[in-house]
Amino acid sequence: MSQDTEVDLKDVELNELEPEKQPMNAADGAAAGEKNGLVKIKVAEDETEAGVKFTGLSKEELLKVAGSPGWVRTRWALLLLFWLGWLGMLAGAVVIIVRAPRCRELPVQRWWHKGALYRIGDLQAFVGSEAGGIAGLKNHLDYLSTLKVKGLVLGPIHKNQKDEINETDLKQINPALGSQEDFKDLLQSAKKKSIHIILDLTPNYQGQNAWFLPAQANVVATKVKEALSSWLQDGVDGFQVRDVEQLTNASLYLAEWQNITKNFSEDRLLIAGTESSDLQQIVNILESTDLLLTSSYLSNSTLTGEHTEILVTKYLNATGSHWCSWSVSQAGLLTAFIPARLLRLYQLLLFTLPGTPVFSYGDELGLQAALLPGQPVKAPFMLWDESSISNTARPVSLNMTVKGQNEDPGSLLTQFRRLSDLRGKERSLLHGDFHALSSSGLFSYIRYWDQNERYLVVLNFQDVGLSARLGASNLPAGISLPASASLLLSTDSARQSREEGASLNLENLSLNPHEGLLLQFPFVA
C-alpha cells in the first residue's frame, strides 16, 4: 500500500464512515476551514502521555498493612460486636418465646363437630314425586354443598311392611325409592362433595310402634346389629335411630350399637332421636354413650329470652363435657314449633350454640307443614321453583322457593348459608367456650377460644324493641368485653344491609323486635 493511501490510525474522520453513521451537516454559519462532521481523536503515543496505571498493593504489602496493630484491634472489635449482636438477638428471641401466651391445645374434632347436619326424612317429598327417589337426590347434592352442611341424615329408606317384623329388612333399600346400586352411587357422589351420609335405621317407621312390640326387642336388636355391619362395609358414615324412648333397655342397646360403629372407625357416627323434652330422660340416654341426641327439649321454650337462656344453660350443665346437638325436635320442621317471626333468630341461635346444629330439609327456607289430604304433616314438598308450587295446598309465592331466595341477598336462605359457612370456619364457634351474659329481657352470650376472634350473640324474642347494656361483670378470667364490637349479622335484613361492619356501642345496644345480632371483637392479650 502506498504512503499516500496509508490510513493514519491516529486521525479518524467521521466522513469516511458509512453515510448513515455520519452526523448531520453543520449549520450555514459553521466556521470555515473545518470539514463538515469531522472529529479527530488523539491517541496517546506512549504510557507517559496516558499516565501510569494503578496496579494495587502486592501480597507482601497487604500482609504488612493487615498485620499492623491498628487493623488487628479493628478486626477484633468488629468480631466482638458481631457475636454480641448475635447473642443479643438470640436472647431476645428466647424472651419473646418464654413470655408469649401459650396456645391452647386443640380438641379432637370429627366431621360432625365441624358443621350442621341436614335431615331428609321423606325422600320423595324432598326430590319431588316424579324425580326418581335416590337417583333424584344425587341431582341435589350441589345444592346441599351450597348450604355447607357436613352430613345428610337420610331416611328411613329400607324395606318395611307396617308392623310386620319378618317383612322388614334393614339391609335392603325399599324398591320404590331405588336400588342398592343407586344408593352406593349416591355414597360415592356425596363423598366427592365431602358430604357424609347418615342412614336412618328406625325399624318399623311405617308402623304404629317404631320398634315393634316390646317382646320383639331382641329380634329387632339383632336385625339392627346385622344392618350396621353391612352398611358400614358399604361406606355409610353413620346411623340414626329415632323414638328410642319406645325401645326397651334403650341405653343398653345404644351402647352396644355405638361400640359397633366405633370399633369399625372412630369417624363413624350414631345419632339417637327422642320425642322427649324431659332433661333427666335425655341425660339418662346419654350417660352410657357419646352419641348425638336430638330431642324436643328446646320446643319447651316459652319463646322468651329468659326462659331460653335457662333451658340452654341447664342442658349444658347437665350434659357436662358431652358434645351436644341442637334442634327443636327429632324430625320435624322448625315451623312446626317456631312462629315465622322468630325463624331467623332461631337459625342464629342453633348455629352459635356449642354443639352440632341439626336441621330438617326446608328449614333454610321457612318451609311449612303441608296440608294436602293424605300427606303426612311432617313431610311437605320441598319448594325448588315454580313447578313445586303446584304441589302445595296453600298459596305460595316465588320468594318462598329455593329459586326465589337464591336471588335475594336478604332471604332466610342467604342467612342460613352465611351462618353455616361462619360456623365451619371460626374456632370460637367450632369448639369455643360458652358464657351467658346478664341482660334483662334478652338472651346474650359470648363464644371464645384462646387467642381467636370472639363472638357475641344477642337475641331479642320480644315483640318490642329493647336496649341492652352489656357490661363486663361476671365474666370468666381472661375474658373482657370491649366498649364496641363489629356487626357481622343482623336477622333484620334492612339493618343488615345498612349497618353490616359497623361498630356498635355495647353500653347502649338497641335491638328491634324479634332481632338477633352476631357481633365480633378481637382477642386482646
VMD Tcl script that draws the C-alpha trace (Angstrom):
set ca {
  {0.00 0.00 0.00}
  {1.42 3.47 -0.97}
  {2.27 6.16 1.53}
  {-0.37 8.48 0.04}
  {-3.15 6.00 0.67}
  {-1.95 4.82 4.07}
  {-4.52 5.49 6.80}
  {-3.30 7.39 9.81}
  {-4.86 5.43 12.69}
  {-4.42 8.41 14.99}
  {-6.67 10.66 12.94}
  {-10.06 9.20 12.13}
  {-12.51 11.20 10.07}
  {-16.16 10.59 10.52}
  {-16.91 11.47 6.92}
  {-15.03 8.30 5.94}
  {-17.60 6.21 7.81}
  {-20.78 4.91 6.26}
  {-23.16 7.73 5.30}
  {-25.85 6.64 7.76}
  {-23.36 6.90 10.65}
  {-22.24 10.45 9.79}
  {-23.51 13.39 11.87}
  {-25.93 15.87 10.37}
  {-24.48 18.76 8.28}
  {-23.39 21.77 10.21}
  {-25.37 24.96 10.09}
  {-24.68 27.51 7.38}
  {-22.70 29.63 9.82}
  {-20.13 26.88 10.60}
  {-16.53 28.02 10.85}
  {-14.71 27.99 7.54}
  {-11.78 25.62 7.11}
  {-13.32 22.81 9.16}
  {-14.53 19.81 7.32}
  {-18.20 19.25 7.94}
  {-18.75 16.48 10.54}
  {-15.03 15.82 11.09}
  {-13.91 14.70 14.57}
  {-10.29 13.97 15.31}
  {-9.35 11.60 18.13}
  {-5.90 11.87 19.59}
  {-4.47 8.55 20.71}
  {-1.70 8.58 23.28}
  {1.63 7.61 21.75}
  {3.20 6.23 24.91}
  {2.42 5.36 28.56}
  {3.99 8.53 29.82}
  {1.43 10.60 27.96}
  {-1.51 8.38 29.04}
  {-0.47 8.20 32.69}
  {0.71 5.26 34.81}
  {-1.97 2.66 35.70}
  {-2.56 1.72 39.43}
  {-1.96 -1.98 39.95}
  {-2.77 -2.18 43.73}
  {-0.69 -3.47 46.62}
  {1.34 -6.61 46.35}
  {0.71 -9.60 48.62}
  {3.65 -8.70 50.83}
  {2.40 -5.12 51.17}
  {-1.13 -6.28 52.08}
  {0.16 -8.64 54.76}
  {2.30 -5.89 56.19}
  {-0.62 -3.47 56.42}
  {-3.05 -6.12 57.75}
  {-0.62 -7.05 60.50}
  {-0.34 -3.54 61.80}
  {-1.63 -3.02 65.38}
  {-4.40 -0.65 64.29}
  {-6.00 -3.11 61.89}
  {-5.66 -6.02 64.32}
  {-7.54 -4.08 67.01}
  {-10.21 -3.06 64.48}
  {-10.81 -6.66 63.39}
  {-11.13 -7.87 66.97}
  {-13.56 -5.08 67.78}
  {-15.76 -5.91 64.77}
  {-15.69 -9.63 65.62}
  {-16.68 -8.91 69.20}
  {-19.55 -6.64 68.08}
  {-20.83 -9.32 65.71}
  {-21.01 -12.00 68.39}
  {-22.53 -9.65 70.96}
  {-25.23 -8.65 68.45}
  {-25.92 -12.28 67.59}
  {-26.18 -13.29 71.25}
  {-28.44 -10.31 71.92}
  {-30.85 -11.33 69.16}
  {-30.86 -14.92 70.44}
  {-31.62 -13.78 73.99}
  {-34.41 -11.53 72.71}
  {-35.99 -14.39 70.77}
  {-35.88 -16.63 73.85}
  {-37.53 -13.94 76.00}
  {-40.29 -13.43 73.40}
  {-40.97 -17.17 73.22}
  {-40.98 -17.60 77.01}
  {-43.24 -14.61 77.65}
  {-45.63 -15.28 74.76}
  {-49.02 -16.72 75.86}
  {-49.31 -20.46 75.37}
  {-51.67 -21.62 72.63}
  {-54.48 -23.77 73.97}
  {-54.41 -27.36 72.80}
  {-56.98 -28.01 70.09}
  {-59.61 -30.66 70.81}
  {-60.01 -33.70 68.60}
  {-62.80 -32.96 66.15}
  {-64.67 -35.27 63.80}
  {-66.62 -34.18 60.76}
  {-69.92 -33.88 62.64}
  {-68.30 -31.36 65.00}
  {-67.46 -29.02 62.12}
  {-70.86 -28.10 60.72}
  {-74.58 -28.70 60.52}
  {-76.47 -31.91 59.76}
  {-79.38 -31.89 57.30}
  {-82.26 -34.35 57.65}
  {-84.29 -35.71 54.75}
  {-86.87 -37.93 56.36}
  {-89.21 -38.23 53.37}
  {-87.09 -38.66 50.27}
  {-89.91 -38.34 47.74}
  {-91.18 -35.13 49.32}
  {-87.69 -33.65 49.09}
  {-86.84 -34.54 45.49}
  {-90.41 -34.39 44.13}
  {-92.89 -37.13 43.42}
  {-91.54 -37.74 39.92}
  {-87.84 -37.05 40.49}
  {-86.64 -40.61 40.94}
  {-86.02 -41.26 44.63}
  {-82.36 -41.92 45.45}
  {-81.26 -41.16 41.90}
  {-83.08 -37.82 42.10}
  {-81.37 -36.98 45.40}
  {-78.00 -37.26 43.69}
  {-79.00 -34.33 41.47}
  {-79.45 -32.11 44.53}
  {-76.02 -32.70 46.08}
  {-74.75 -29.46 44.55}
  {-77.48 -27.58 46.41}
  {-76.53 -29.27 49.69}
  {-72.92 -28.22 49.08}
  {-74.00 -24.58 48.95}
  {-75.54 -25.00 52.41}
  {-72.11 -26.09 53.76}
  {-73.70 -28.96 55.69}
  {-71.36 -31.74 56.79}
  {-73.80 -34.63 56.91}
  {-77.04 -35.77 55.31}
  {-79.36 -37.81 57.56}
  {-81.36 -39.88 55.10}
  {-84.44 -41.99 55.57}
  {-85.53 -44.43 56.74}
  {-85.44 -45.92 53.22}
  {-85.20 -49.67 53.99}
  {-87.85 -52.32 53.31}
  {-90.54 -52.21 55.95}
  {-94.03 -53.63 55.88}
  {-96.16 -51.96 58.51}
  {-95.89 -53.79 61.87}
  {-94.51 -56.94 60.18}
  {-91.11 -57.73 61.62}
  {-90.47 -60.64 59.28}
  {-91.16 -58.42 56.28}
  {-88.73 -55.75 57.45}
  {-85.18 -55.90 56.09}
  {-82.86 -53.18 57.34}
  {-80.17 -54.19 54.84}
  {-82.30 -53.69 51.72}
  {-83.43 -50.46 50.06}
  {-87.16 -50.01 49.54}
  {-87.56 -50.77 45.79}
  {-89.99 -47.87 45.43}
  {-87.09 -45.49 46.24}
  {-84.30 -47.11 44.25}
  {-81.85 -49.97 44.19}
  {-78.78 -50.95 46.19}
  {-76.68 -49.74 43.26}
  {-78.44 -46.36 43.30}
  {-77.59 -45.97 46.96}
  {-73.93 -46.95 46.51}
  {-73.69 -44.48 43.65}
  {-75.12 -41.79 45.93}
  {-72.50 -42.61 48.56}
  {-69.69 -42.16 46.06}
  {-71.10 -38.89 44.68}
  {-71.64 -37.47 48.17}
  {-68.11 -38.41 49.21}
  {-66.68 -36.39 46.31}
  {-68.51 -33.35 47.66}
  {-67.41 -34.01 51.28}
  {-70.98 -34.76 52.36}
  {-71.31 -37.66 54.80}
  {-74.33 -39.96 54.59}
  {-76.07 -40.98 57.82}
  {-78.65 -43.70 57.27}
  {-81.78 -43.81 59.43}
  {-82.40 -47.41 60.55}
  {-85.52 -46.87 62.68}
  {-87.04 -50.34 62.02}
  {-90.84 -50.03 61.87}
  {-91.02 -46.48 60.52}
  {-94.25 -47.15 58.66}
  {-95.96 -48.83 61.62}
  {-97.53 -47.79 64.90}
  {-94.54 -48.51 67.12}
  {-91.13 -47.67 65.68}
  {-89.59 -50.70 67.46}
  {-92.44 -53.21 67.02}
  {-93.61 -54.90 70.21}
  {-91.58 -54.93 73.43}
  {-91.44 -58.74 73.27}
  {-89.70 -58.48 69.91}
  {-86.91 -56.21 71.18}
  {-84.16 -58.82 70.96}
  {-85.08 -59.80 67.40}
  {-85.11 -56.16 66.37}
  {-81.77 -55.53 68.07}
  {-80.20 -58.41 66.17}
  {-81.50 -57.02 62.87}
  {-80.04 -53.62 63.71}
  {-76.61 -55.09 64.55}
  {-76.51 -57.01 61.27}
  {-77.55 -53.93 59.33}
  {-74.92 -51.76 61.00}
  {-72.12 -54.11 59.98}
  {-73.44 -54.46 56.44}
  {-73.88 -50.73 55.76}
  {-70.54 -49.86 57.35}
  {-68.85 -52.15 54.86}
  {-70.69 -50.34 52.05}
  {-69.30 -46.99 53.17}
  {-72.10 -45.38 55.21}
  {-70.71 -42.71 57.57}
  {-73.23 -43.02 60.36}
  {-76.66 -44.10 61.53}
  {-79.74 -42.65 63.17}
  {-82.44 -44.38 65.20}
  {-85.49 -42.42 66.36}
  {-88.13 -42.78 69.06}
  {-85.67 -44.56 71.34}
  {-87.96 -43.86 74.29}
  {-90.13 -46.68 72.86}
  {-87.21 -49.13 72.92}
  {-86.91 -51.35 75.97}
  {-83.47 -51.02 77.61}
  {-82.60 -48.28 75.14}
  {-79.33 -47.24 76.87}
  {-78.03 -50.81 76.78}
  {-78.76 -51.28 73.08}
  {-77.47 -47.85 72.12}
  {-74.17 -48.51 73.88}
  {-73.82 -51.81 72.02}
  {-74.56 -50.21 68.63}
  {-72.21 -47.36 69.43}
  {-69.43 -49.87 70.04}
  {-70.03 -51.45 66.64}
  {-69.69 -48.15 64.82}
  {-66.66 -47.01 66.86}
  {-64.86 -50.33 66.51}
  {-65.23 -50.03 62.75}
  {-63.90 -46.46 62.76}
  {-63.73 -43.52 65.15}
  {-65.02 -41.46 62.23}
  {-68.45 -43.12 62.29}
  {-71.44 -41.51 63.99}
  {-74.52 -42.77 65.81}
  {-77.49 -40.44 66.37}
  {-80.42 -41.21 68.63}
  {-83.70 -39.31 68.47}
  {-86.44 -38.95 71.04}
  {-89.68 -37.03 71.29}
  {-89.00 -36.49 74.98}
  {-88.35 -32.99 76.23}
  {-87.56 -34.08 79.78}
  {-83.97 -33.24 80.66}
  {-83.50 -36.14 83.06}
  {-84.67 -38.69 80.48}
  {-82.28 -37.14 77.96}
  {-79.37 -37.34 80.40}
  {-80.22 -41.00 81.14}
  {-79.96 -41.84 77.45}
  {-76.65 -40.04 77.12}
  {-74.94 -41.27 80.26}
  {-73.54 -44.50 78.81}
  {-72.68 -43.31 75.30}
  {-71.09 -40.42 73.45}
  {-73.62 -40.38 70.62}
  {-75.52 -37.34 69.39}
  {-79.06 -36.97 70.65}
  {-81.84 -34.97 69.02}
  {-84.93 -34.24 71.07}
  {-87.84 -31.88 71.60}
  {-86.08 -30.21 74.54}
  {-85.99 -26.72 73.04}
  {-89.63 -26.95 71.96}
  {-90.46 -26.34 75.64}
  {-89.33 -22.74 75.33}
  {-91.90 -20.07 76.14}
  {-90.21 -18.05 73.38}
  {-88.68 -15.54 75.74}
  {-85.04 -14.69 76.20}
  {-85.03 -15.52 79.91}
  {-86.59 -18.97 79.51}
  {-84.45 -19.91 76.51}
  {-81.34 -18.97 78.48}
  {-82.46 -21.18 81.36}
  {-83.09 -24.13 79.03}
  {-79.72 -23.82 77.31}
  {-77.63 -23.36 80.45}
  {-79.37 -26.22 82.25}
  {-78.76 -28.52 79.30}
  {-75.08 -27.61 79.06}
  {-74.58 -28.04 82.80}
  {-76.38 -31.40 82.86}
  {-74.50 -32.88 79.90}
  {-71.10 -31.61 81.06}
  {-68.34 -32.32 78.56}
  {-70.65 -34.34 76.29}
  {-70.81 -32.93 72.77}
  {-74.30 -31.55 72.21}
  {-76.58 -31.32 69.21}
  {-79.26 -28.64 68.86}
  {-82.66 -28.91 67.21}
  {-86.27 -28.36 68.23}
  {-87.35 -31.94 67.52}
  {-86.02 -35.29 66.35}
  {-87.54 -34.97 62.89}
  {-89.95 -32.05 62.45}
  {-89.61 -28.68 60.76}
  {-88.76 -25.51 62.65}
  {-92.06 -24.01 61.53}
  {-93.94 -26.75 63.39}
  {-92.65 -25.31 66.69}
  {-91.41 -21.78 65.99}
  {-93.50 -18.86 64.67}
  {-92.37 -17.36 61.38}
  {-91.29 -14.10 63.05}
  {-88.63 -15.99 65.07}
  {-87.23 -18.30 62.37}
  {-84.24 -16.09 61.61}
  {-83.49 -15.71 65.29}
  {-83.60 -19.49 65.84}
  {-81.26 -20.09 62.92}
  {-78.77 -17.76 64.59}
  {-79.29 -19.48 67.95}
  {-78.76 -23.04 66.68}
  {-75.69 -22.15 64.63}
  {-73.93 -20.36 67.50}
  {-74.58 -22.63 70.49}
  {-71.74 -25.04 71.42}
  {-72.52 -28.27 69.58}
  {-73.82 -29.56 66.25}
  {-76.88 -27.80 64.75}
  {-79.37 -30.21 63.17}
  {-81.98 -29.04 60.66}
  {-84.69 -30.66 58.59}
  {-84.97 -30.02 54.86}
  {-86.78 -26.75 54.22}
  {-85.70 -25.11 57.49}
  {-83.39 -22.96 55.41}
  {-86.43 -21.61 53.54}
  {-89.02 -21.42 56.29}
  {-90.90 -24.35 54.72}
  {-94.24 -25.01 56.39}
  {-96.03 -28.28 57.01}
  {-98.19 -29.45 54.12}
  {-101.96 -29.66 54.34}
  {-102.64 -31.88 51.32}
  {-105.12 -34.66 52.04}
  {-103.36 -37.86 52.96}
  {-99.88 -36.27 53.10}
  {-98.01 -36.54 56.40}
  {-97.90 -33.24 58.24}
  {-94.12 -33.51 58.69}
  {-93.42 -34.16 55.02}
  {-94.20 -31.12 52.87}
  {-92.87 -30.95 49.35}
  {-89.62 -29.07 49.01}
  {-90.17 -25.81 47.13}
  {-87.50 -25.77 44.43}
  {-89.09 -23.42 41.89}
  {-92.41 -22.52 40.26}
  {-93.10 -26.14 39.34}
  {-93.08 -27.14 43.03}
  {-95.77 -24.62 43.96}
  {-98.48 -26.74 42.33}
  {-97.83 -29.46 44.96}
  {-98.89 -27.20 47.84}
  {-102.38 -26.65 49.17}
  {-101.79 -23.12 50.48}
  {-100.78 -20.12 48.36}
  {-97.01 -19.93 47.91}
  {-95.09 -17.09 46.28}
  {-91.90 -17.49 44.29}
  {-89.84 -15.84 47.05}
  {-90.60 -18.84 49.27}
  {-88.81 -21.19 46.86}
  {-85.13 -22.04 46.54}
  {-85.02 -20.26 43.19}
  {-86.59 -17.10 44.57}
  {-84.47 -16.94 47.73}
  {-81.28 -17.67 45.82}
  {-81.64 -14.30 44.13}
  {-82.42 -12.35 47.32}
  {-79.43 -11.24 49.46}
  {-81.79 -10.61 52.38}
  {-83.54 -14.01 52.30}
  {-83.67 -16.65 55.01}
  {-81.73 -19.00 52.73}
  {-78.93 -16.43 52.33}
  {-78.72 -16.04 56.11}
  {-78.60 -19.83 56.57}
  {-75.71 -20.16 54.14}
  {-73.75 -17.36 55.75}
  {-74.17 -18.73 59.26}
  {-73.30 -22.25 58.13}
  {-70.13 -21.02 56.46}
  {-69.10 -19.00 59.51}
  {-69.85 -21.88 61.89}
  {-67.49 -24.14 59.94}
  {-64.54 -21.72 59.86}
  {-64.24 -19.88 63.17}
  {-62.63 -21.71 66.10}
  {-64.65 -19.81 68.69}
  {-67.87 -21.12 67.08}
  {-66.46 -24.55 66.20}
  {-65.36 -25.59 69.66}
  {-65.11 -22.42 71.74}
  {-66.30 -21.89 75.29}
  {-69.75 -20.55 76.09}
  {-70.64 -17.90 78.64}
  {-74.10 -16.38 79.12}
  {-74.30 -12.68 79.92}
  {-76.84 -11.00 82.13}
  {-79.10 -8.77 80.05}
  {-82.67 -8.02 81.04}
  {-85.26 -9.38 78.60}
  {-82.59 -10.69 76.22}
  {-80.58 -13.86 75.78}
  {-76.97 -12.93 75.16}
  {-73.76 -14.94 75.30}
  {-70.18 -14.93 74.09}
  {-68.24 -17.68 72.32}
  {-64.48 -17.59 72.66}
  {-61.44 -19.78 72.09}
  {-57.89 -18.99 73.17}
  {-56.44 -16.10 71.13}
  {-59.02 -16.21 68.35}
  {-61.76 -13.73 67.45}
  {-64.60 -13.58 69.98}
  {-68.30 -13.63 69.08}
  {-71.15 -12.00 70.92}
  {-74.74 -13.13 70.29}
  {-77.68 -11.01 71.45}
  {-81.25 -12.28 70.92}
  {-84.50 -10.36 71.39}
  {-87.50 -12.71 71.42}
  {-89.99 -9.98 72.29}
  {-92.48 -8.10 70.12}
  {-90.97 -4.76 71.13}
  {-87.56 -3.21 70.68}
  {-85.14 -3.43 73.59}
  {-81.91 -1.75 74.64}
  {-79.11 -3.74 76.24}
  {-76.27 -2.65 78.49}
  {-73.70 -5.40 78.16}
  {-71.20 -4.72 80.89}
  {-68.07 -6.60 81.91}
  {-69.45 -8.11 85.12}
  {-69.37 -11.86 85.89}
  {-67.03 -12.65 83.01}
  {-64.62 -15.62 83.12}
  {-60.99 -14.96 83.94}
  {-59.07 -13.61 80.99}
  {-62.19 -12.50 79.11}
  {-63.26 -8.90 78.75}
  {-65.88 -7.09 76.71}
  {-64.78 -4.09 74.65}
  {-66.69 -0.83 74.52}
  {-67.86 -1.66 71.00}
  {-67.97 -4.59 68.58}
  {-68.40 -5.01 64.83}
  {-71.76 -6.11 63.47}
  {-71.36 -9.30 61.45}
  {-75.00 -10.24 61.04}
  {-78.45 -8.99 61.97}
  {-81.57 -11.07 61.48}
  {-83.23 -7.79 60.47}
  {-82.37 -7.77 56.74}
  {-82.86 -3.98 56.47}
  {-80.38 -3.34 59.27}
  {-78.02 -5.95 57.86}
  {-77.79 -4.17 54.51}
  {-77.45 -0.79 56.19}
  {-75.09 -1.42 59.11}
  {-73.06 -4.54 58.33}
  {-69.49 -3.99 59.53}
  {-70.46 -1.00 61.68}
  {-69.08 -0.63 65.20}
  {-71.89 -0.83 67.78}
  {-71.68 0.54 71.32}
  {-72.21 -2.34 73.77}
  {-73.17 0.01 76.60}
  {-76.22 1.14 74.66}
  {-77.14 -1.57 72.18}
  {-80.58 -1.30 70.57}
  {-82.41 -4.29 69.10}
  {-85.57 -4.29 67.01}
  {-88.45 -6.67 67.80}
  {-87.51 -10.33 67.15}
  {-83.98 -9.32 66.17}
  {-80.81 -11.24 66.77}
  {-77.31 -9.78 66.42}
  {-74.00 -11.52 65.84}
  {-71.08 -9.27 66.76}
  {-67.34 -9.80 66.57}
  {-64.46 -8.38 68.57}
  {-60.75 -9.27 68.66}
  {-58.70 -11.07 71.30}
  {-56.67 -8.67 73.44}
  {-53.74 -10.07 75.41}
}
mol new
graphics top color blue
foreach p $ca { graphics top sphere $p radius 0.5 }
foreach p [lrange $ca 0 end-1] q [lrange $ca 1 end] { graphics top cylinder $p $q radius 0.2 }
display resetview
